[in-house]
């Protein structure tokens, strides 16, 4: 920053006009990058109060429950839809499939977009448009309108799934992040479980088919208002860019050379494309950990939406449950997800105990214990569900109880690896989650298209056996990451090394150096 010397100040008194001209002409050719005002700067999201951080976490959890609720809520109302528009069951299933396909397209914009324009601006804009789309769905006069708008609704609904991980990484340090992401991950599964429950009551009621969309719109409007009122900007680089702009406007002469790291980014169309369209795929293609985690999460996420189609085969077709009773069966998955959320909170507490030993930066691999449990439990619980559900003579509560363990294992794997991605990529967590979400959402969209046919053709027992064997093949993944993950991350271009430890921990061993 240019400062006027004492000699110049004396000259200013004698010949003010030339000095003014000289000051105006001083070139600000040495940019100065703004930073936080010390480690305790209250504007730094990491220094927000605990109350503020908790409220922000609740905001993103509410938004996440809402958009995942919307993905599954129409699933049990398809009979009303088929009766209204005289369509086949396969066409009615597109209401869920195309919404999830919207999740594939949306992350291209929301992940990197939030890193350029701010988390809050992107999230508020996306949720507002998502809410408005429900008008088109509820007022549609043909099935084509319903499924097309469902697709675009899914595009905008994916924003919380992408941006929330970045927001939590913005405000929480490694000690608090495990708790926050555990809550967020539980909400990812809570929404799809509540959706069929509400849809089942609508299906059994005198309400018309469009009422499920009015309910979703009211819920979305409330959550959008919550976000608008209670979510501040949390992305550090955007806040620093605003700070630099404010200082330049306050004092254009002395602060004209202030800039920020965000201002230095290439703002040309090519630069924007690189950061929005290309970077998520570049990260997926070049990061072995991200590729493998995405494969695993794509499987468990697809399995979640496969259950929406498979459970009616077990309980409606074989046991003649009504839609309302069928909706209640999804509570088993919700209960399991809730249990897993508390388990992850426990493991987050254990993780925090080792933080001092790693000087504040334990390796993300120490998060993987819950996934180890979930990966083994997943295969066993699917066998249980398939073989007990195949025979109507087996009491309904036997396969019903198995859904608790299926939900628990899916959630343990999912939440743990989401935390792992956030811990590994930090400032680029939103972009990493964008690529991950695109792939797993594609699987979530595809699984419902063939699940019913597979359970009919193979039988419930053998269809479940096939899924369980796939789960068993993927089960070693968290164990392998725990052993080799740190070495793989050493060669990563996107996973930052926050601190290079030159010591060996007697308790944790030398193989886990971060």
Backbone torsions as a table, in degrees:
resi	resn	phi	psi	omega
1	UNK	NA	133.5	-176.1
2	UNK	-79.0	130.4	175.9
3	UNK	-117.9	137.6	179.8
4	UNK	-76.9	127.9	-177.3
5	UNK	-73.8	169.4	178.4
6	UNK	-63.2	-39.4	178.9
7	UNK	-61.3	-42.2	179.3
8	UNK	-65.4	-35.0	178.8
9	UNK	-66.2	-38.6	176.3
10	UNK	-65.4	-42.8	178.6
11	UNK	-63.4	-30.3	-178.5
12	UNK	-64.6	-34.1	179.5
13	UNK	-70.1	-35.4	-176.6
14	UNK	-81.5	-47.6	-176.3
15	UNK	-130.5	80.3	-173.9
16	UNK	-63.7	-38.0	-173.9
17	UNK	-63.6	-49.1	179.2
18	UNK	-61.8	-37.2	-178.6
19	UNK	-64.8	-40.5	177.3
20	UNK	-60.0	-42.0	179.1
21	UNK	-63.6	-37.9	-178.9
22	UNK	-66.5	-41.5	-178.7
23	UNK	-64.5	-41.5	-179.4
24	UNK	-63.5	-31.4	-175.1
25	UNK	-88.8	-4.2	-179.4
26	UNK	-64.7	122.2	-177.9
27	UNK	-78.0	135.2	174.4
28	UNK	-94.6	69.0	-173.8
29	UNK	-96.9	7.4	177.3
30	UNK	-119.1	90.5	-176.8
31	UNK	-60.4	141.7	176.0
32	UNK	-116.9	123.3	-177.6
33	UNK	-85.1	126.3	179.6
34	UNK	-73.9	153.8	177.0
35	UNK	-143.5	-178.9	178.6
36	UNK	-70.9	153.4	179.4
37	UNK	-81.6	68.7	179.5
38	UNK	86.9	172.1	-175.8
39	UNK	-68.5	-17.7	-177.8
40	UNK	-106.8	19.3	-180.0
41	UNK	-57.8	119.5	-178.4
42	UNK	-66.7	-16.3	178.2
43	UNK	-77.4	-17.5	177.7
44	UNK	-71.9	121.7	-178.2
45	UNK	-56.0	-27.4	177.2
46	UNK	-65.8	-19.0	-179.0
47	UNK	-102.2	8.3	175.0
48	UNK	-58.2	153.5	177.9
49	UNK	-65.0	157.8	179.3
50	UNK	-60.5	-37.9	178.4
51	UNK	-63.0	-42.4	179.4
52	UNK	-65.7	-42.4	179.1
53	UNK	-63.5	-41.1	179.1
54	UNK	-63.6	-40.9	179.7
55	UNK	-65.8	-41.4	178.0
56	UNK	-62.4	-40.3	178.6
57	UNK	-62.6	-41.5	177.7
58	UNK	-65.1	-35.8	178.9
59	UNK	-61.4	-49.9	-177.1
60	UNK	-69.7	-31.0	176.7
61	UNK	-66.4	-41.9	179.0
62	UNK	-63.3	-43.2	179.0
63	UNK	-63.8	-37.3	-179.6
64	UNK	-68.2	-44.4	176.8
65	UNK	-58.6	-41.5	-176.6
66	UNK	-62.6	-50.4	-174.3
67	UNK	-72.5	-30.1	176.8
68	UNK	-77.9	-31.0	171.7
69	UNK	-59.2	-43.5	-178.7
70	UNK	-66.3	-23.5	-178.9
71	UNK	-70.9	-31.3	-173.1
72	UNK	-114.6	-14.4	-173.9
73	UNK	-56.1	-39.4	-179.2
74	UNK	-75.5	-4.5	-170.7
75	UNK	-59.3	-41.0	-177.8
76	UNK	-91.7	5.4	176.1
77	UNK	-106.2	12.7	-175.6
78	UNK	-64.6	-26.3	179.3
79	UNK	-65.0	-40.3	175.9
80	UNK	-63.3	-37.0	-179.2
81	UNK	-69.0	-43.3	179.8
82	UNK	-65.9	-36.0	178.0
83	UNK	-68.8	-36.7	-177.2
84	UNK	-71.8	-44.0	-174.1
85	UNK	-106.9	2.1	178.3
86	UNK	52.4	65.0	-178.9
87	UNK	-126.4	167.7	178.9
88	UNK	-80.9	165.5	178.4
89	UNK	-62.9	-37.7	-179.3
90	UNK	-62.7	-39.9	178.7
91	UNK	-68.1	-40.6	180.0
92	UNK	-64.7	-30.1	177.8
93	UNK	-65.4	-19.4	178.3
94	UNK	-64.6	-19.2	177.3
95	UNK	-60.9	-38.2	175.6
96	UNK	-82.3	-43.9	-175.1
97	UNK	-61.8	-46.1	-176.9
98	UNK	-70.9	-30.3	174.1
99	UNK	-61.9	-44.1	179.1
100	UNK	-70.5	-30.7	174.1
101	UNK	-65.6	-29.7	173.1
102	UNK	-62.0	-31.8	175.0
103	UNK	-61.9	-25.2	-179.2
104	UNK	-74.9	-40.1	-178.2
105	UNK	-79.7	-39.0	-174.3
106	UNK	-56.4	-45.2	-177.0
107	UNK	-58.2	-21.6	177.4
108	UNK	-57.6	-34.5	-176.2
109	UNK	-95.4	-41.6	-166.4
110	UNK	-77.0	-38.4	-176.9
111	UNK	-63.2	-63.8	-179.1
112	UNK	-70.8	-30.2	178.4
113	UNK	-61.2	-38.9	179.4
114	UNK	-68.9	-23.3	178.1
115	UNK	-84.2	-8.9	176.4
116	UNK	-105.5	-41.7	-172.4
117	UNK	-109.9	-3.8	179.1
118	UNK	105.1	143.4	-178.8
119	UNK	-62.4	-47.2	-173.0
120	UNK	-65.0	-47.3	-176.7
121	UNK	-58.8	-45.4	-177.6
122	UNK	-68.8	-42.7	-177.1
123	UNK	-66.8	-43.7	179.7
124	UNK	-63.6	-43.7	-179.4
125	UNK	-63.0	-46.2	-178.0
126	UNK	-64.5	-45.0	-178.0
127	UNK	-67.6	-33.9	179.2
128	UNK	-64.7	-45.1	179.5
129	UNK	-68.6	-39.2	177.4
130	UNK	-57.7	-42.0	179.5
131	UNK	-65.3	-42.5	-178.5
132	UNK	-63.4	-33.6	-177.9
133	UNK	-60.9	-24.8	179.8
134	UNK	-63.5	-26.5	175.0
135	UNK	-58.3	-47.0	179.8
136	UNK	-63.8	-36.5	-179.6
137	UNK	-69.2	-43.4	-176.8
138	UNK	-72.5	-29.9	-176.7
139	UNK	-98.0	5.6	-177.0
140	UNK	-63.8	145.0	179.9
141	UNK	-108.3	-0.2	176.4
142	UNK	-151.5	160.8	-175.4
143	UNK	-68.0	-30.2	179.3
144	UNK	-60.3	-42.2	179.4
145	UNK	-64.3	-41.5	-179.0
146	UNK	-59.4	-51.4	-172.8
147	UNK	-74.2	-30.9	177.6
148	UNK	-68.1	-45.2	179.5
149	UNK	-67.9	-33.2	176.1
150	UNK	-60.2	-38.3	178.6
151	UNK	-62.6	-49.8	-178.5
152	UNK	-68.9	-31.0	174.2
153	UNK	-62.2	-40.4	177.6
154	UNK	-65.2	-34.2	177.5
155	UNK	-57.2	-48.2	-177.6
156	UNK	-79.3	-27.1	179.5
157	UNK	-69.4	-21.3	-178.1
158	UNK	-72.4	-13.4	-175.6
159	UNK	-56.0	-49.5	179.4
160	UNK	-61.3	-34.3	180.0
161	UNK	-64.7	-30.8	-178.5
162	UNK	-86.8	-48.1	-169.7
163	UNK	-78.8	-27.7	-175.0
164	UNK	-59.8	-42.0	178.3
165	UNK	-60.2	-40.5	177.6
166	UNK	-66.0	-40.4	179.1
167	UNK	-62.1	-44.5	-179.6
168	UNK	-65.6	-35.3	176.0
169	UNK	-69.4	-29.5	179.5
170	UNK	-66.3	-39.2	-168.6
171	UNK	-104.4	-22.4	-175.5
172	UNK	-107.6	139.3	171.1
173	UNK	-80.4	-177.2	-174.7
174	UNK	-61.9	-27.3	-178.7
175	UNK	-75.5	-40.4	-179.1
176	UNK	-86.3	-20.2	-173.3
177	UNK	-64.3	-36.7	-178.8
178	UNK	-62.4	-42.2	177.5
179	UNK	-63.0	-47.5	-174.7
180	UNK	-65.0	-45.4	-178.0
181	UNK	-71.2	-28.0	174.5
182	UNK	-62.2	-43.0	176.7
183	UNK	-64.6	-44.0	179.6
184	UNK	-61.1	-46.4	-179.5
185	UNK	-63.0	-37.7	176.5
186	UNK	-62.6	-35.3	179.5
187	UNK	-69.1	-29.9	177.3
188	UNK	-59.7	-32.3	-179.2
189	UNK	-96.8	-22.7	179.7
190	UNK	-65.8	-42.1	-179.1
191	UNK	-58.9	-52.6	179.6
192	UNK	-62.5	-21.9	178.5
193	UNK	-82.2	-35.3	178.1
194	UNK	-71.4	-34.5	-176.3
195	UNK	-53.8	-56.2	178.8
196	UNK	-63.7	-29.1	177.4
197	UNK	-62.4	-48.3	178.0
198	UNK	-68.0	-41.9	179.3
199	UNK	-60.8	-35.6	178.7
200	UNK	-64.0	-40.6	177.5
201	UNK	-66.6	-38.7	177.5
202	UNK	-64.8	-41.0	-179.6
203	UNK	-62.7	-38.1	-178.0
204	UNK	-82.4	-10.3	-175.6
205	UNK	-90.9	179.5	177.3
206	UNK	-84.5	-2.9	-177.9
207	UNK	-67.1	151.0	178.3
208	UNK	-75.0	169.3	-176.3
209	UNK	-60.0	-31.2	-173.8
210	UNK	-75.7	-11.0	-175.9
211	UNK	-67.0	-26.7	176.8
212	UNK	-64.5	-31.7	179.2
213	UNK	-77.0	-34.0	174.3
214	UNK	-64.9	-40.1	178.0
215	UNK	-62.9	-44.5	179.1
216	UNK	-63.3	-36.5	-179.9
217	UNK	-67.1	-41.5	178.4
218	UNK	-63.8	-42.7	178.0
219	UNK	-63.8	-44.7	-179.6
220	UNK	-64.3	-40.3	179.2
221	UNK	-62.7	-41.3	179.0
222	UNK	-64.4	-43.6	-179.8
223	UNK	-67.0	-38.3	178.4
224	UNK	-63.8	-42.2	177.2
225	UNK	-62.2	-39.3	177.6
226	UNK	-60.4	-44.2	179.2
227	UNK	-64.1	-45.9	-178.5
228	UNK	-60.2	-41.7	-174.3
229	UNK	-80.8	-30.1	-166.5
230	UNK	-119.9	-4.3	-177.8
231	UNK	-104.1	113.9	173.6
232	UNK	-84.9	173.2	173.0
233	UNK	-72.3	136.3	-176.6
234	UNK	-122.1	-8.9	-174.2
235	UNK	-82.6	115.2	-174.4
236	UNK	-53.6	-52.2	-178.8
237	UNK	-57.5	-36.9	177.7
238	UNK	-68.4	-40.8	178.5
239	UNK	-64.4	-38.2	178.2
240	UNK	-69.9	-35.0	176.2
241	UNK	-64.4	-39.3	177.6
242	UNK	-67.9	-36.4	177.9
243	UNK	-63.9	-44.8	178.6
244	UNK	-61.4	-42.1	179.4
245	UNK	-64.4	-40.9	179.6
246	UNK	-63.9	-42.6	179.4
247	UNK	-66.9	-36.5	176.8
248	UNK	-64.8	-39.4	-179.5
249	UNK	-70.7	-34.1	-179.9
250	UNK	-70.6	-36.7	-178.0
251	UNK	-143.5	81.3	-175.8
252	UNK	-60.8	-27.4	-176.2
253	UNK	-77.7	-56.8	-176.1
254	UNK	-78.5	-25.6	-176.8
255	UNK	-109.6	12.3	-176.4
256	UNK	-63.5	-20.4	-178.6
257	UNK	-98.2	7.3	178.4
258	UNK	-73.5	139.8	179.3
259	UNK	-145.6	178.2	177.9
260	UNK	-134.9	166.6	178.6
261	UNK	-61.1	-35.4	-179.9
262	UNK	-67.3	-35.3	179.2
263	UNK	-65.9	-24.0	-177.2
264	UNK	-79.7	-11.9	-178.6
265	UNK	-69.3	150.3	178.9
266	UNK	-67.9	115.6	-178.1
267	UNK	-98.1	9.4	177.5
268	UNK	-70.8	163.0	177.6
269	UNK	-53.7	-38.8	179.0
270	UNK	-65.3	-41.6	179.3
271	UNK	-64.6	-40.5	177.8
272	UNK	-64.1	-41.7	178.1
273	UNK	-64.1	-39.1	179.7
274	UNK	-59.6	-41.1	-174.9
275	UNK	-84.2	-27.6	-176.8
276	UNK	-96.6	-51.2	-173.6
277	UNK	-89.8	-39.9	-171.1
278	UNK	-89.5	-39.3	-170.4
279	UNK	-60.6	-42.1	177.2
280	UNK	-57.5	-38.6	-179.9
281	UNK	-75.4	-34.0	176.2
282	UNK	-63.0	-43.4	178.1
283	UNK	-62.6	-43.4	179.1
284	UNK	-61.8	-41.0	-175.7
285	UNK	-73.6	-27.2	-172.0
286	UNK	-107.4	-8.3	-177.0
287	UNK	-109.4	102.8	-178.9
288	UNK	-56.7	-40.4	-179.7
289	UNK	-62.8	-46.0	-178.6
290	UNK	-64.2	-37.8	178.5
291	UNK	-62.1	-50.4	-175.3
292	UNK	-68.7	-40.9	177.1
293	UNK	-62.1	-39.6	-179.8
294	UNK	-64.4	-40.0	177.4
295	UNK	-60.1	-45.8	-178.3
296	UNK	-65.8	-47.0	-179.0
297	UNK	-67.0	-31.7	176.3
298	UNK	-63.0	-39.0	179.2
299	UNK	-66.4	-49.9	-176.0
300	UNK	-69.7	-32.4	178.2
301	UNK	-70.4	-41.3	174.7
302	UNK	-62.5	-37.4	178.3
303	UNK	-62.9	-38.3	178.3
304	UNK	-57.5	-46.4	-178.6
305	UNK	-78.9	-21.8	172.2
306	UNK	-66.6	-34.3	179.6
307	UNK	-64.2	-30.2	178.3
308	UNK	-61.5	-31.2	177.9
309	UNK	-92.4	-31.2	-174.9
310	UNK	-78.7	-38.0	-177.9
311	UNK	-62.0	-38.2	174.2
312	UNK	-61.4	-31.5	176.3
313	UNK	-63.5	-41.2	-177.1
314	UNK	-74.1	-43.4	-170.4
315	UNK	-102.1	-29.8	-179.9
316	UNK	-88.7	-50.9	-176.4
317	UNK	-72.9	-41.6	-174.9
318	UNK	-90.1	-29.3	-175.3
319	UNK	-120.0	3.3	172.3
320	UNK	58.9	39.2	175.3
321	UNK	-69.7	147.2	171.7
322	UNK	-78.6	161.5	-179.6
323	UNK	-54.9	-39.3	178.8
324	UNK	-63.9	-44.3	178.2
325	UNK	-65.3	-37.1	178.4
326	UNK	-64.4	-42.0	178.2
327	UNK	-59.4	-36.2	179.7
328	UNK	-65.5	-26.7	-179.7
329	UNK	-65.9	-22.9	177.8
330	UNK	-72.5	-11.8	175.0
331	UNK	-63.4	-27.2	177.5
332	UNK	-60.7	-44.3	178.2
333	UNK	-65.3	-39.6	179.1
334	UNK	-64.6	-41.0	178.3
335	UNK	-63.4	-44.5	178.4
336	UNK	-61.9	-40.2	178.6
337	UNK	-65.1	-37.7	178.8
338	UNK	-66.7	-41.9	177.2
339	UNK	-60.9	-43.8	-179.3
340	UNK	-65.0	-32.5	177.8
341	UNK	-62.3	-43.3	178.0
342	UNK	-67.8	-35.3	176.2
343	UNK	-63.0	-41.5	178.7
344	UNK	-66.8	-33.8	175.3
345	UNK	-64.0	-38.1	176.5
346	UNK	-63.8	-46.1	179.9
347	UNK	-66.3	-31.5	175.3
348	UNK	-64.3	-38.4	177.6
349	UNK	-64.8	-41.3	177.3
350	UNK	-65.3	-37.8	178.1
351	UNK	-61.3	-40.6	-177.6
352	UNK	-65.6	-24.3	179.5
353	UNK	-67.1	-25.6	-178.2
354	UNK	-96.0	-1.6	-178.4
355	UNK	-57.4	-46.2	179.4
356	UNK	-60.1	-33.5	-179.3
357	UNK	-66.7	-24.9	-179.3
358	UNK	-106.7	20.6	177.7
359	UNK	55.1	37.0	175.5
360	UNK	93.1	-7.5	-174.8
361	UNK	-134.2	72.2	175.1
362	UNK	-65.3	151.5	178.2
363	UNK	-66.4	143.5	179.7
364	UNK	-57.5	-25.0	-178.6
365	UNK	-60.6	-22.3	178.2
366	UNK	-70.6	-5.5	177.5
367	UNK	-85.2	-9.2	-162.5
368	UNK	-86.5	1.0	-176.8
369	UNK	-60.9	-41.1	-179.1
370	UNK	-64.1	-38.9	178.7
371	UNK	-65.6	-32.1	177.5
372	UNK	-62.3	-43.4	177.4
373	UNK	-65.3	-47.5	-176.6
374	UNK	-63.5	-36.7	-177.2
375	UNK	-65.9	-37.4	178.5
376	UNK	-74.0	-42.3	-177.5
377	UNK	-67.1	-31.0	-175.8
378	UNK	-60.2	-50.4	-178.1
379	UNK	-61.3	-45.2	-178.4
380	UNK	-63.9	-41.7	-176.1
381	UNK	-70.8	-30.7	177.1
382	UNK	-69.7	-40.5	173.0
383	UNK	-56.1	-46.3	-179.2
384	UNK	-59.0	-48.9	-178.7
385	UNK	-61.9	-46.6	-175.5
386	UNK	-66.6	-45.9	-174.7
387	UNK	-79.0	-33.0	175.8
388	UNK	-77.6	-29.9	-179.3
389	UNK	-79.1	-15.5	-176.1
390	UNK	-73.4	-23.8	-172.5
391	UNK	-113.6	114.5	-179.4
392	UNK	-59.8	-21.3	179.8
393	UNK	-70.4	-21.2	177.0
394	UNK	-75.8	128.4	-178.7
395	UNK	-53.6	145.8	-174.3
396	UNK	-59.8	-29.3	-175.0
397	UNK	-73.4	-16.1	178.4
398	UNK	-68.5	-55.4	173.0
399	UNK	-66.9	-27.5	178.6
400	UNK	-62.0	-43.1	178.4
401	UNK	-65.5	-33.8	-179.4
402	UNK	-63.1	-28.2	179.6
403	UNK	-64.7	-27.0	176.3
404	UNK	-62.6	-44.6	-178.1
405	UNK	-74.9	-31.4	174.5
406	UNK	-64.1	-47.6	178.7
407	UNK	-62.7	-39.7	179.4
408	UNK	-63.4	-45.7	-176.1
409	UNK	-70.1	-41.1	177.3
410	UNK	-60.3	-45.4	-177.5
411	UNK	-67.5	-38.7	178.3
412	UNK	-60.5	-45.9	179.5
413	UNK	-65.0	-46.7	-174.5
414	UNK	-65.1	-53.0	-175.9
415	UNK	-61.5	-43.7	-177.6
416	UNK	-60.7	-44.7	-177.2
417	UNK	-74.9	-27.5	172.8
418	UNK	-64.0	-45.6	177.0
419	UNK	-60.8	-40.2	-179.7
420	UNK	-61.2	-43.8	178.8
421	UNK	-63.8	-44.9	-179.3
422	UNK	-62.4	-44.1	179.8
423	UNK	-65.4	-36.6	-176.0
424	UNK	-75.6	-33.5	-172.4
425	UNK	-113.5	-13.7	171.2
426	UNK	45.5	-105.5	-174.9
427	UNK	-61.9	-24.6	178.1
428	UNK	-100.9	17.3	-177.0
429	UNK	-60.9	-39.2	-178.5
430	UNK	-63.8	-40.3	178.7
431	UNK	-68.6	-40.9	177.9
432	UNK	-62.7	-42.0	178.3
433	UNK	-69.4	-25.6	178.6
434	UNK	-63.7	-51.5	178.3
435	UNK	-61.6	-41.9	179.0
436	UNK	-61.6	-44.0	-178.0
437	UNK	-66.4	-37.3	179.4
438	UNK	-60.0	-46.2	-177.5
439	UNK	-70.5	-46.7	-176.9
440	UNK	-68.2	-31.6	178.3
441	UNK	-69.7	-33.9	175.9
442	UNK	-61.7	-40.6	176.9
443	UNK	-68.8	-40.1	177.2
444	UNK	-60.5	-34.7	178.2
445	UNK	-74.1	-33.3	-174.6
446	UNK	-79.7	-38.0	-173.2
447	UNK	-58.1	-43.5	-179.6
448	UNK	-63.7	-19.6	-176.8
449	UNK	-72.4	-24.8	-177.4
450	UNK	-123.6	-2.6	-174.9
451	UNK	-63.0	-49.8	-177.9
452	UNK	-61.3	-45.4	179.5
453	UNK	-61.4	-40.7	-179.7
454	UNK	-65.1	-42.1	-179.8
455	UNK	-70.0	-30.5	176.5
456	UNK	-73.2	-44.0	-173.6
457	UNK	-78.0	-40.1	-178.8
458	UNK	-89.9	-20.0	-171.0
459	UNK	91.4	149.2	-176.9
460	UNK	-58.9	-39.0	-176.6
461	UNK	-67.8	-46.1	-175.9
462	UNK	-79.5	-28.8	173.7
463	UNK	-64.7	-42.4	177.4
464	UNK	-66.6	-34.8	178.0
465	UNK	-62.9	-43.1	178.1
466	UNK	-59.9	-45.4	179.4
467	UNK	-65.0	-41.0	-179.0
468	UNK	-64.4	-37.4	178.5
469	UNK	-66.5	-38.2	175.0
470	UNK	-63.2	-41.1	177.1
471	UNK	-63.2	-37.4	178.9
472	UNK	-66.8	-36.7	178.8
473	UNK	-65.9	-31.2	-179.7
474	UNK	-89.1	-10.9	-174.5
475	UNK	-58.0	-34.2	-178.8
476	UNK	-69.6	-10.4	-171.0
477	UNK	-57.0	-49.9	-180.0
478	UNK	-63.7	-31.2	177.8
479	UNK	-67.8	-41.3	179.1
480	UNK	-68.3	-38.8	177.5
481	UNK	-64.4	-38.1	-179.6
482	UNK	-61.3	-37.1	-177.1
483	UNK	-83.4	-39.2	-171.8
484	UNK	-114.8	-3.7	-174.2
485	UNK	-59.4	-43.2	-177.6
486	UNK	-62.7	-39.8	179.5
487	UNK	-66.4	-37.0	178.7
488	UNK	-67.2	-40.8	-178.1
489	UNK	-68.0	-22.5	177.8
490	UNK	-60.0	-26.8	-178.9
491	UNK	-99.7	9.1	-177.8
492	UNK	-77.6	142.6	175.4
493	UNK	-89.6	-15.5	-172.9
494	UNK	-116.1	-23.0	179.6
495	UNK	-86.1	112.1	-174.0
496	UNK	-73.1	143.6	171.5
497	UNK	-94.6	100.4	-173.4
498	UNK	-71.7	-31.5	177.4
499	UNK	-152.8	135.7	179.0
500	UNK	-99.1	110.0	-176.8
501	UNK	-87.6	130.4	-178.4
502	UNK	-104.6	9.8	-179.9
503	UNK	-114.0	167.4	176.6
504	UNK	-112.0	133.7	178.8
505	UNK	-87.2	126.0	-179.5
506	UNK	-64.3	-32.7	-176.8
507	UNK	-81.3	-35.0	-172.1
508	UNK	-103.1	-16.3	179.1
509	UNK	89.0	162.2	-175.5
510	UNK	-85.4	-8.0	-177.9
511	UNK	-79.7	-7.2	-176.4
512	UNK	-106.6	23.0	179.7
513	UNK	-61.4	138.4	-173.8
514	UNK	-101.9	NA	NA
